[in-house]
Amino acid sequence: MDLSLSRMHFPVTTLGPGRRIGIWFQGCSIRCPGCISADTWGPGHRRLSLEQLLEQITPWLLEAEGITISGGEPFDQFDALRSLLEGLRRLSELDILVYSGYSLEQLDEPLFQTKGLIDALISDPYIEALSQTMALRGSDNQRLSLLTPLGRARLGHYERLLEPTDKALDLMFDESGSVWMAGIPRRDDLLRLRDLLHEQGHHLQISAHASRRR
C-alpha cells in the first residue's frame, strides 16, 4: 500500500512528550483558513510504500519516546493510516498521537476501526478567530481525546493551559537544504521571526512550510 507523504523527521520535541518521530501526510481536504501548513494541502508528488516508510523509521524506533502523525490530513488517506498504525504497533510499544482537522464526531467510525491503535487524538478544525490557550492546540475548540491507558499516562497532562515551555518550535533541515519548522506556533510568531531575520539581512518565505496550527 502506498501513501502520499509530506515528510518525516526525528527527533521532534514540540508535538507531544519526549523525543518523537514525526510523520506528516500530504493532502488535506479541510483546508482551514489561516492554517500555516498550506504546503501540505495539495496531493504532492512523493508517494511511498508502507514497507518503505516503516523500513526508514525503524532505526528511529530504538531511540524515540513517542510517535506523532499529522499532515495534511491523515484521515483523508484512511486505509494507509490504518495500515501504518498497525505496522507501528507491530514494531514498537511507543505512544501514538494523531492530529486531525475533522471533528471528533466525524471520526466516530474511523476511530472504531482503529481502536487500540491511536493512543491520543487532537481533533477538530483550526479556527483562526478563536483564542489559543491550550497545550498542543492551535485554537481552543480543538479537543484532546485520550483513547488508551497509554495515551492517558503519556499525554493526560496536556489537558491544561499553555506553559512557557510549550512555546517552542523545532528547527529542521531536509536533504535538499530547505529549513522548516514543526510545532504549534503562537499567533504571529513566524511574522516576528521574518521581521527579525529581515533586520539582520536574511529573508524568510512564509508561504510554504511544515509547522502546524493543529
JOVENTA-V505175 format. One record per backbone hydrogen bond with DSSP energy under -1.0 kcal/mol. NH is the residue of the N-H (numbers start at 1). CO is the residue of the C=O. If there is no record, write none. Layout:
# JOVENTA-V505175
nh=NH co=CO
nh=NH co=CO
This chain:
# JOVENTA-V505175
nh=3 co=48
nh=5 co=46
nh=6 co=24
nh=7 co=24
nh=9 co=22
nh=12 co=20
nh=20 co=12
nh=21 co=66
nh=22 co=9
nh=23 co=68
nh=24 co=7
nh=25 co=70
nh=26 co=4
nh=27 co=40
nh=28 co=41
nh=35 co=32
nh=40 co=37
nh=41 co=38
nh=48 co=3
nh=50 co=1
nh=53 co=49
nh=54 co=50
nh=55 co=51
nh=56 co=52
nh=57 co=53
nh=58 co=54
nh=61 co=57
nh=63 co=60
nh=64 co=60
nh=65 co=19
nh=67 co=95
nh=68 co=21
nh=69 co=97
nh=70 co=23
nh=73 co=27
nh=76 co=73
nh=77 co=74
nh=81 co=77
nh=82 co=78
nh=83 co=79
nh=84 co=80
nh=85 co=81
nh=86 co=82
nh=87 co=83
nh=88 co=84
nh=89 co=85
nh=90 co=86
nh=91 co=87
nh=92 co=88
nh=97 co=67
nh=98 co=120
nh=99 co=69
nh=100 co=122
nh=107 co=103
nh=108 co=105
nh=111 co=107
nh=112 co=108
nh=113 co=109
nh=114 co=110
nh=115 co=112
nh=117 co=114
nh=119 co=96
nh=120 co=96
nh=121 co=145
nh=122 co=98
nh=123 co=143
nh=124 co=102
nh=130 co=127
nh=135 co=160
nh=137 co=134
nh=140 co=131
nh=142 co=139
nh=143 co=123
nh=145 co=121
nh=147 co=119
nh=148 co=119
nh=152 co=148
nh=153 co=149
nh=154 co=150
nh=155 co=151
nh=156 co=152
nh=158 co=155
nh=159 co=156
nh=160 co=158
nh=162 co=133
nh=166 co=163
nh=167 co=164
nh=168 co=166
nh=170 co=182
nh=172 co=180
nh=174 co=178
nh=177 co=174
nh=180 co=172
nh=182 co=170
nh=189 co=186
nh=192 co=188
nh=193 co=189
nh=194 co=190
nh=195 co=191
nh=196 co=192
nh=197 co=193
nh=198 co=194
nh=199 co=195
nh=201 co=198
nh=202 co=197
nh=212 co=183
